[in-house]
């Protein structure tokens, strides 16, 4: 048990495998004294899922840490800017839209501006009142200028990207710049040690390959955690019904068409449609519950959605790819000397784009807490499991929030979301609290993936009513002048940004020619 951890084997490529390789390599391959060896083995016949096209702003930190040029990333991954999500028709059919921006409301963690917005809720939307993103996104503007240094911005941003190109980009960087050993081969057997650990992998062309720590990035197959160790799967279909999607790539009507600044999410009778704008195309998909509708009906919905942009004839000819998944996650994510990352660990619908950020988080925890010996690995694994288990639960609660507070009652799909037996206890507790209390920093732990601001944007974007007690109103009155100044400052800031920021299309064209400034 005192054996040092010297060799790490990542099984599977794609975004999960190569992001994990990059993060661990950046953290440890410069540690010559410890002598860590990092190997990634990937089957030549397994295609990547290829629809994880939205990231959080955390991806900027991750790419910078592993030494990637942001200019190269944009050029090689067909990437564009994402400044949040725009939700359309989620409150009710034809019920307008709201934004969930990446920016915190003005005042940040020091001043709860939402309390002072409540009296004006009928005259200005919450997002409009507290941050500039809606003004920027309505005009398809970029979050920065061509002279802004890499990974910096005038507004917070993540990315939209081509998942296939992203994997190729990361692969090249990890092999050429970070020293990751790459093996392309079929894993035909998993060999156990006497203590139940994985001792080695038997491969078709390279024989048996041993390692001290194995990271399962084999997607839905979950070859190590699921197939080898039989770690039970915690299904969450009772809470989040969606288990399928039809996905398609569509061209722009012309080369100068606007590129959206946010992911568009449009509610449907039995699910919702994502719409992600890249420089050369759009990625569009309809997420749905197979228990509430049919593939044929979903295809009709998707065609109707696309028809205004690409025409009836083109819409009727689309041939979307069907994706089926079981929403949930493994009850243990790190078992013995094997840890699962990405879809091998779990998967739920792509609402709010949590897939890639969970990979980032998992990889970062593995890199930062990489056990020095096999003896301490069980302690690290226990901590990792508690942390990730909690993240999964909080994500599921946050996604369920979008459905629970909707006023849509037009189909069984939406009505079933209102059944309390489908709602997590923690979410019901928070909603009861927020009937008389505006969400803020003490309601949500600082290490949770979705901060208090995210709850404010969704709750008040969807028209949730918080009734402040009279004592709260009296206390709030003491800060009215400060709140007024902040509201006015946001108006000025929004006007300034709108006047100077280029459109996404213009900036991305300039970027290909000039590139961003290096820090």
C-alpha positions as CSV (number, residue, x, y, z in Angstrom):
1,X,0.0,0.0,0.0
2,X,3.0,2.3,0.2
3,X,3.7,1.9,-3.5
4,X,4.1,5.3,-5.1
5,X,1.7,6.4,-7.9
6,X,4.0,6.8,-10.9
7,X,1.9,5.8,-13.9
8,X,-1.6,7.1,-14.8
9,X,-3.6,5.5,-17.6
10,X,-6.5,7.4,-19.2
11,X,-8.7,5.0,-21.1
12,X,-10.7,6.8,-23.8
13,X,-10.2,10.1,-25.7
14,X,-12.7,12.7,-26.7
15,X,-13.2,15.8,-24.6
16,X,-13.2,13.9,-21.3
17,X,-10.0,12.0,-22.0
18,X,-7.9,14.8,-23.5
19,X,-9.1,17.5,-21.1
20,X,-8.3,15.3,-18.2
21,X,-4.9,14.5,-19.7
22,X,-4.1,18.2,-20.2
23,X,-5.1,19.2,-16.7
24,X,-3.1,16.4,-15.0
25,X,-0.1,16.9,-17.3
26,X,0.0,20.6,-16.7
27,X,0.0,20.0,-13.0
28,X,2.4,17.1,-12.7
29,X,4.5,16.4,-15.8
30,X,6.8,19.3,-14.8
31,X,7.4,17.4,-11.6
32,X,10.6,15.6,-12.7
33,X,11.5,14.5,-9.2
34,X,8.3,12.5,-8.8
35,X,8.5,11.1,-12.3
36,X,4.8,10.9,-13.2
37,X,4.1,9.1,-16.5
38,X,0.7,9.8,-18.2
39,X,-0.6,7.6,-20.9
40,X,-3.8,7.8,-22.9
41,X,-5.1,4.8,-24.8
42,X,-7.9,5.2,-27.3
43,X,-9.7,2.8,-29.5
44,X,-9.5,3.6,-33.2
45,X,-13.1,2.6,-33.8
46,X,-15.1,4.4,-31.2
47,X,-16.5,7.8,-32.4
48,X,-16.9,10.6,-29.9
49,X,-20.4,11.7,-28.9
50,X,-19.7,15.2,-30.4
51,X,-22.6,17.3,-29.1
52,X,-21.0,18.9,-26.0
53,X,-20.6,22.3,-27.7
54,X,-21.1,24.7,-24.8
55,X,-18.7,25.6,-21.9
56,X,-18.7,27.7,-18.8
57,X,-16.3,30.6,-18.3
58,X,-14.2,28.1,-16.3
59,X,-12.9,26.7,-19.6
60,X,-10.9,29.9,-20.1
61,X,-9.0,29.2,-16.9
62,X,-8.5,25.5,-17.9
63,X,-7.2,26.3,-21.3
64,X,-4.9,29.0,-20.0
65,X,-3.5,26.6,-17.3
66,X,-2.7,23.9,-19.8
67,X,-0.8,26.4,-22.0
68,X,-3.2,26.8,-24.9
69,X,-3.3,29.8,-27.1
70,X,-6.8,31.2,-27.1
71,X,-6.3,32.5,-30.7
72,X,-5.3,29.0,-31.8
73,X,-8.2,27.5,-30.0
74,X,-10.7,29.8,-31.8
75,X,-9.1,29.2,-35.2
76,X,-8.9,25.4,-34.9
77,X,-12.0,24.5,-33.0
78,X,-14.5,26.6,-35.0
79,X,-15.3,28.3,-31.6
80,X,-17.4,31.4,-30.8
81,X,-18.3,33.2,-27.6
82,X,-20.9,32.2,-25.1
83,X,-22.0,34.8,-22.6
84,X,-24.9,32.8,-21.0
85,X,-28.1,31.2,-22.0
86,X,-31.4,32.6,-23.3
87,X,-34.5,30.7,-22.4
88,X,-37.5,31.1,-24.7
89,X,-41.1,30.1,-23.9
90,X,-40.1,28.4,-20.7
91,X,-42.6,30.4,-18.6
92,X,-45.5,29.5,-20.9
93,X,-46.1,29.0,-24.6
94,X,-45.5,32.3,-26.3
95,X,-44.4,33.6,-22.9
96,X,-41.3,35.6,-24.0
97,X,-37.7,35.0,-22.9
98,X,-35.2,35.7,-20.2
99,X,-31.4,35.5,-19.8
100,X,-29.2,33.5,-17.5
101,X,-25.9,35.5,-17.9
102,X,-22.4,34.4,-16.8
103,X,-22.0,37.9,-15.2
104,X,-22.8,38.3,-11.5
105,X,-25.4,41.0,-10.8
106,X,-23.9,44.4,-10.0
107,X,-22.8,44.4,-6.4
108,X,-21.6,40.9,-6.5
109,X,-21.2,39.2,-3.2
110,X,-21.3,42.5,-1.3
111,X,-24.8,43.8,-2.0
112,X,-28.0,41.9,-2.9
113,X,-29.4,44.1,-5.6
114,X,-32.3,41.7,-6.3
115,X,-34.1,43.0,-3.1
116,X,-34.3,46.5,-4.6
117,X,-35.3,45.3,-8.0
118,X,-38.5,43.6,-6.7
119,X,-40.6,46.8,-6.6
120,X,-39.8,47.4,-10.2
121,X,-40.3,43.9,-11.5
122,X,-43.2,44.9,-13.7
123,X,-41.2,47.6,-15.5
124,X,-37.8,46.1,-16.1
125,X,-36.5,42.5,-16.3
126,X,-34.1,41.3,-13.6
127,X,-31.3,40.7,-16.1
128,X,-31.7,44.1,-17.7
129,X,-31.6,45.8,-14.4
130,X,-28.5,44.2,-12.9
131,X,-26.1,43.4,-15.8
132,X,-25.4,44.3,-19.4
133,X,-25.6,40.8,-21.0
134,X,-29.1,41.1,-22.3
135,X,-28.2,44.3,-24.1
136,X,-25.1,42.7,-25.5
137,X,-26.7,39.5,-26.6
138,X,-29.8,41.0,-28.1
139,X,-27.4,42.6,-30.6
140,X,-25.2,39.5,-31.1
141,X,-22.2,41.4,-29.7
142,X,-18.8,39.9,-28.6
143,X,-17.6,40.2,-25.0
144,X,-14.3,41.8,-26.0
145,X,-12.2,43.7,-28.6
146,X,-9.5,42.4,-30.9
147,X,-7.0,44.4,-28.8
148,X,-8.2,42.7,-25.6
149,X,-5.6,40.1,-24.3
150,X,-6.2,36.4,-24.6
151,X,-8.6,35.0,-21.9
152,X,-9.7,38.5,-20.8
153,X,-12.9,40.2,-21.6
154,X,-15.1,43.3,-21.1
155,X,-17.8,40.8,-20.1
156,X,-17.6,37.3,-18.7
157,X,-17.7,34.5,-21.3
158,X,-17.3,30.9,-22.1
159,X,-17.3,29.2,-25.5
160,X,-19.3,27.5,-28.1
161,X,-17.2,25.0,-30.0
162,X,-17.0,22.0,-32.4
163,X,-16.6,19.1,-30.0
164,X,-14.9,16.9,-32.6
165,X,-12.3,19.6,-33.5
166,X,-11.8,20.4,-29.8
167,X,-10.8,16.8,-29.1
168,X,-8.3,16.9,-32.0
169,X,-6.9,20.2,-30.8
170,X,-6.4,19.0,-27.2
171,X,-4.9,15.7,-28.4
172,X,-2.3,17.5,-30.5
173,X,-1.4,19.9,-27.6
174,X,-1.2,17.2,-25.0
175,X,1.1,15.0,-27.1
176,X,3.3,17.7,-28.6
177,X,3.5,20.2,-25.7
178,X,2.7,18.3,-22.5
179,X,4.4,15.0,-23.1
180,X,1.4,12.7,-22.9
181,X,2.1,9.2,-24.3
182,X,-0.6,8.2,-26.8
183,X,-1.5,4.7,-27.7
184,X,-4.2,3.8,-30.3
185,X,-5.3,0.3,-29.6
186,X,-8.3,-1.9,-28.6
187,X,-8.7,-2.8,-24.9
188,X,-9.7,-6.5,-24.9
189,X,-9.5,-7.4,-21.3
190,X,-9.1,-5.7,-17.8
191,X,-6.8,-7.6,-15.5
192,X,-7.3,-7.5,-11.7
193,X,-4.7,-7.5,-8.9
194,X,-5.1,-9.6,-5.8
195,X,-6.5,-6.7,-3.8
196,X,-9.2,-6.0,-6.5
197,X,-7.4,-3.1,-8.1
198,X,-7.0,-3.0,-11.9
199,X,-3.5,-4.3,-12.5
200,X,-3.3,-3.9,-16.3
201,X,-5.1,-3.7,-19.6
202,X,-4.7,-6.3,-22.2
203,X,-4.6,-4.7,-25.7
204,X,-4.9,-6.1,-29.2
205,X,-1.5,-4.8,-30.4
206,X,0.5,-3.7,-27.4
207,X,0.0,-6.6,-25.0
208,X,-0.6,-5.9,-21.3
209,X,-0.1,-2.3,-20.1
210,X,0.1,-1.7,-16.4
211,X,-0.5,1.5,-14.4
212,X,-1.0,2.6,-10.8
213,X,-4.2,4.8,-11.5
214,X,-6.7,4.2,-14.2
215,X,-9.1,7.0,-15.4
216,X,-12.2,5.8,-17.2
217,X,-13.2,8.1,-20.0
218,X,-14.9,5.5,-22.2
219,X,-18.2,7.3,-22.4
220,X,-21.5,5.4,-22.2
221,X,-19.7,2.1,-22.3
222,X,-18.1,2.8,-18.9
223,X,-15.7,-0.1,-19.5
224,X,-13.9,0.2,-16.1
225,X,-16.4,1.6,-13.6
226,X,-19.5,0.1,-15.1
227,X,-18.6,-3.0,-17.0
228,X,-15.6,-4.2,-14.9
229,X,-16.4,-3.1,-11.4
230,X,-20.2,-3.1,-11.8
231,X,-20.6,0.1,-9.8
232,X,-24.4,0.6,-9.5
233,X,-25.9,3.4,-11.5
234,X,-28.1,6.0,-9.7
235,X,-30.9,6.7,-12.2
236,X,-32.5,10.2,-12.0
237,X,-35.2,9.7,-14.6
238,X,-37.8,10.2,-11.8
239,X,-36.6,13.8,-11.4
240,X,-35.4,14.7,-14.9
241,X,-37.5,12.9,-17.5
242,X,-35.5,13.6,-20.6
243,X,-33.6,10.6,-22.0
244,X,-33.2,11.3,-25.7
245,X,-32.3,13.9,-28.2
246,X,-32.3,14.5,-32.0
247,X,-29.3,16.5,-33.0
248,X,-28.5,18.1,-36.4
249,X,-26.0,20.6,-37.8
250,X,-27.4,23.3,-40.1
251,X,-25.8,26.0,-42.2
252,X,-26.4,29.7,-42.0
253,X,-28.6,31.3,-44.7
254,X,-25.6,33.4,-45.7
255,X,-21.9,33.9,-44.8
256,X,-22.7,37.2,-42.9
257,X,-25.5,35.8,-40.7
258,X,-25.3,36.9,-37.0
259,X,-23.7,34.5,-34.5
260,X,-25.7,34.3,-31.3
261,X,-23.9,35.4,-28.1
262,X,-25.8,32.9,-25.9
263,X,-27.0,29.4,-26.1
264,X,-30.7,29.5,-27.1
265,X,-33.0,27.1,-25.3
266,X,-36.6,27.0,-26.5
267,X,-39.2,25.0,-24.6
268,X,-41.3,22.6,-26.5
269,X,-44.4,20.4,-25.6
270,X,-42.3,17.5,-24.4
271,X,-38.8,18.9,-23.9
272,X,-36.7,21.8,-25.3
273,X,-34.5,22.7,-28.3
274,X,-30.9,23.9,-28.0
275,X,-29.4,26.2,-30.6
276,X,-25.7,26.9,-30.6
277,X,-24.1,29.3,-33.0
278,X,-20.6,28.6,-34.4
279,X,-18.8,30.6,-37.0
280,X,-19.5,28.2,-39.8
281,X,-22.8,26.5,-38.7
282,X,-25.4,26.0,-36.0
283,X,-25.7,23.0,-33.8
284,X,-29.4,22.3,-33.0
285,X,-31.0,19.5,-31.1
286,X,-34.3,18.6,-29.5
287,X,-34.0,17.0,-26.0
288,X,-37.1,15.1,-25.0
289,X,-38.6,12.4,-22.8
290,X,-39.3,9.2,-24.7
291,X,-42.1,8.4,-22.2
292,X,-44.0,11.5,-23.2
293,X,-43.6,11.7,-26.9
294,X,-42.4,9.9,-30.1
295,X,-39.4,10.4,-32.3
296,X,-41.7,11.3,-35.1
297,X,-43.3,14.1,-33.2
298,X,-40.0,15.4,-32.0
299,X,-38.7,15.4,-35.6
300,X,-41.8,17.5,-36.7
301,X,-41.1,20.0,-33.8
302,X,-37.4,20.3,-34.9
303,X,-38.4,20.8,-38.5
304,X,-40.9,23.5,-37.6
305,X,-38.2,25.2,-35.4
306,X,-35.7,25.3,-38.3
307,X,-38.1,26.2,-41.1
308,X,-38.0,30.0,-40.6
309,X,-34.2,30.0,-40.9
310,X,-33.4,27.4,-43.6
311,X,-36.8,27.1,-45.4
312,X,-39.4,24.4,-45.5
313,X,-37.8,22.2,-48.1
314,X,-34.4,22.1,-46.3
315,X,-36.1,21.6,-42.9
316,X,-38.0,18.6,-44.3
317,X,-34.8,17.0,-45.5
318,X,-32.8,17.1,-42.2
319,X,-31.5,13.8,-41.0
320,X,-30.8,14.3,-37.3
321,X,-28.8,11.9,-35.2
322,X,-30.6,10.1,-32.4
323,X,-29.0,10.1,-28.9
324,X,-30.4,8.0,-26.1
325,X,-29.2,8.2,-22.5
326,X,-30.1,7.1,-19.0
327,X,-30.0,10.2,-16.8
328,X,-28.0,9.7,-13.7
329,X,-24.5,8.8,-12.4
330,X,-22.5,6.0,-10.8
331,X,-22.9,5.6,-7.1
332,X,-19.1,5.6,-6.8
333,X,-17.1,7.7,-9.1
334,X,-13.7,6.6,-7.7
335,X,-13.4,2.9,-6.8
336,X,-10.2,1.3,-5.8
337,X,-7.6,2.6,-8.3
338,X,-10.1,3.6,-10.9
339,X,-11.9,7.0,-11.3
340,X,-14.6,7.8,-13.9
341,X,-14.6,11.2,-15.7
342,X,-17.2,12.4,-18.2
343,X,-20.0,10.2,-19.5
344,X,-18.4,7.1,-18.0
345,X,-19.3,8.7,-14.6
346,X,-22.7,9.9,-15.5
347,X,-24.8,12.0,-17.8
348,X,-28.0,14.1,-17.7
349,X,-29.6,16.4,-20.2
350,X,-27.4,19.2,-21.5
351,X,-29.6,22.1,-20.0
352,X,-27.1,24.6,-18.6
353,X,-24.1,22.8,-20.2
354,X,-22.8,21.0,-17.2
355,X,-21.0,18.1,-19.0
356,X,-17.7,19.8,-19.8
357,X,-17.5,21.7,-16.5
358,X,-17.9,18.4,-14.6
359,X,-15.0,17.1,-16.6
360,X,-12.9,20.2,-15.8
361,X,-13.8,19.9,-12.1
362,X,-13.1,16.2,-11.9
363,X,-9.8,16.5,-13.7
364,X,-8.7,19.4,-11.5
365,X,-9.5,17.5,-8.3
366,X,-7.6,14.5,-9.5
367,X,-4.6,16.7,-10.5
368,X,-4.6,18.7,-7.2
369,X,-5.1,15.7,-4.9
370,X,-3.3,13.1,-6.9
371,X,-2.4,10.5,-4.2
372,X,1.3,10.0,-3.6
373,X,0.9,6.3,-2.7
374,X,-1.7,3.6,-3.1
375,X,-2.2,3.7,0.7
376,X,-3.6,7.3,0.7
377,X,-5.6,6.7,-2.5
378,X,-8.7,5.4,-0.6
379,X,-8.9,8.6,1.4
380,X,-8.6,10.7,-1.7
381,X,-11.2,8.6,-3.4
382,X,-13.6,9.0,-0.5
383,X,-13.3,12.8,-0.5
384,X,-13.6,12.8,-4.3
385,X,-16.8,10.8,-4.2
386,X,-18.4,12.9,-1.5
387,X,-17.6,16.1,-3.4
388,X,-18.8,14.9,-6.8
389,X,-21.9,13.2,-5.4
390,X,-22.9,16.5,-3.9
391,X,-22.3,18.3,-7.2
392,X,-24.5,15.9,-9.1
393,X,-27.3,16.3,-6.6
394,X,-27.1,20.1,-6.7
395,X,-27.0,20.2,-10.5
396,X,-30.1,18.0,-10.7
397,X,-31.9,20.3,-8.3
398,X,-31.0,23.4,-10.3
399,X,-32.1,21.9,-13.6
400,X,-35.3,20.7,-12.1
401,X,-35.9,24.3,-10.9
402,X,-36.4,25.3,-14.5
403,X,-39.4,22.9,-14.9
404,X,-40.9,23.3,-11.4
405,X,-41.6,27.0,-11.6
406,X,-42.9,27.0,-15.2
407,X,-46.5,27.9,-15.8
408,X,-46.7,25.5,-18.7
409,X,-49.6,23.1,-18.2
410,X,-50.3,22.2,-21.8
411,X,-49.0,18.6,-21.8
412,X,-48.5,15.7,-19.4
413,X,-44.7,16.3,-19.7
414,X,-45.0,19.7,-18.0
415,X,-47.8,18.7,-15.6
416,X,-45.7,15.7,-14.4
417,X,-42.9,18.0,-13.4
418,X,-45.2,19.6,-10.9
419,X,-45.8,16.3,-9.1
420,X,-44.0,16.7,-5.7
421,X,-42.8,13.1,-5.8
422,X,-40.5,14.1,-8.7
423,X,-39.0,17.1,-6.9
424,X,-35.9,16.8,-4.7
425,X,-36.5,17.7,-1.0
426,X,-33.6,20.2,-1.2
427,X,-35.2,22.1,-4.0
428,X,-38.6,22.2,-2.3
429,X,-37.0,23.5,0.8
430,X,-35.2,26.3,-1.1
431,X,-38.4,27.4,-2.9
432,X,-40.2,27.6,0.4
433,X,-37.4,29.7,1.8
434,X,-37.4,32.0,-1.3
435,X,-41.1,32.8,-1.0
436,X,-40.1,35.4,1.7
437,X,-36.4,35.7,1.2
438,X,-34.3,36.8,-1.9
439,X,-31.6,34.1,-2.7
440,X,-28.1,35.2,-1.8
441,X,-24.7,34.0,-0.7
442,X,-25.7,32.2,2.5
443,X,-28.3,30.1,0.8
444,X,-25.8,28.4,-1.5
445,X,-22.4,27.1,-0.5
446,X,-19.5,28.9,-2.0
447,X,-18.2,25.7,-3.7
448,X,-21.4,24.9,-5.5
449,X,-21.3,24.8,-9.2
450,X,-24.3,27.2,-9.6
451,X,-23.9,30.3,-7.4
452,X,-26.7,32.3,-5.8
453,X,-26.8,34.6,-8.9
454,X,-27.8,31.7,-11.1
455,X,-30.8,31.0,-8.9
456,X,-31.8,34.7,-9.0
457,X,-31.6,34.9,-12.8
458,X,-33.7,31.8,-13.3
459,X,-36.2,32.5,-10.5
460,X,-36.9,36.1,-11.5
461,X,-36.5,35.4,-15.2
462,X,-39.4,32.9,-14.8
463,X,-41.5,35.3,-12.8
464,X,-41.1,33.8,-9.3
465,X,-42.7,35.9,-6.6
466,X,-40.7,36.7,-3.4
467,X,-42.7,38.6,-0.8
468,X,-40.3,40.4,1.5
469,X,-41.5,40.8,5.1
470,X,-42.0,44.3,6.4
471,X,-38.8,44.2,8.5
472,X,-36.8,43.3,5.4
473,X,-38.5,46.2,3.5
474,X,-37.5,48.6,6.3
475,X,-33.9,47.4,6.2
476,X,-33.9,47.6,2.4
477,X,-35.0,51.2,2.6
478,X,-31.6,52.1,4.1
479,X,-29.9,51.0,0.9
480,X,-32.3,52.5,-1.7
481,X,-29.9,55.3,-2.7
482,X,-27.0,52.9,-3.2
483,X,-29.2,50.5,-5.2
484,X,-30.4,53.4,-7.4
485,X,-26.8,54.4,-8.2
486,X,-26.0,50.8,-9.1
487,X,-29.1,50.5,-11.4
488,X,-28.0,53.8,-13.2
489,X,-24.4,52.6,-13.4
490,X,-25.5,49.4,-15.1
491,X,-27.5,51.4,-17.7
492,X,-24.4,53.5,-18.4
493,X,-22.2,50.4,-18.6
494,X,-24.6,48.7,-20.9
495,X,-24.7,51.7,-23.2
496,X,-20.9,52.0,-23.3
497,X,-20.4,48.3,-24.1
498,X,-23.1,48.4,-26.8
499,X,-21.4,51.4,-28.4
500,X,-17.9,49.9,-28.5
501,X,-18.2,46.1,-28.8
502,X,-18.1,44.5,-32.2
503,X,-20.5,41.7,-33.3
504,X,-19.4,38.1,-32.8
505,X,-19.1,37.7,-36.6
506,X,-16.9,40.8,-37.0
507,X,-14.6,39.9,-34.1
508,X,-14.2,36.3,-35.1
509,X,-13.3,37.3,-38.6
510,X,-10.6,39.7,-37.3
511,X,-9.3,37.1,-34.9
512,X,-8.5,34.7,-37.8
513,X,-6.4,37.4,-39.4
514,X,-4.8,39.2,-36.5
515,X,-5.3,37.1,-33.3
516,X,-5.7,38.4,-29.7
517,X,-2.9,40.0,-27.8
518,X,-0.9,37.6,-25.7
519,X,-0.6,38.3,-22.0
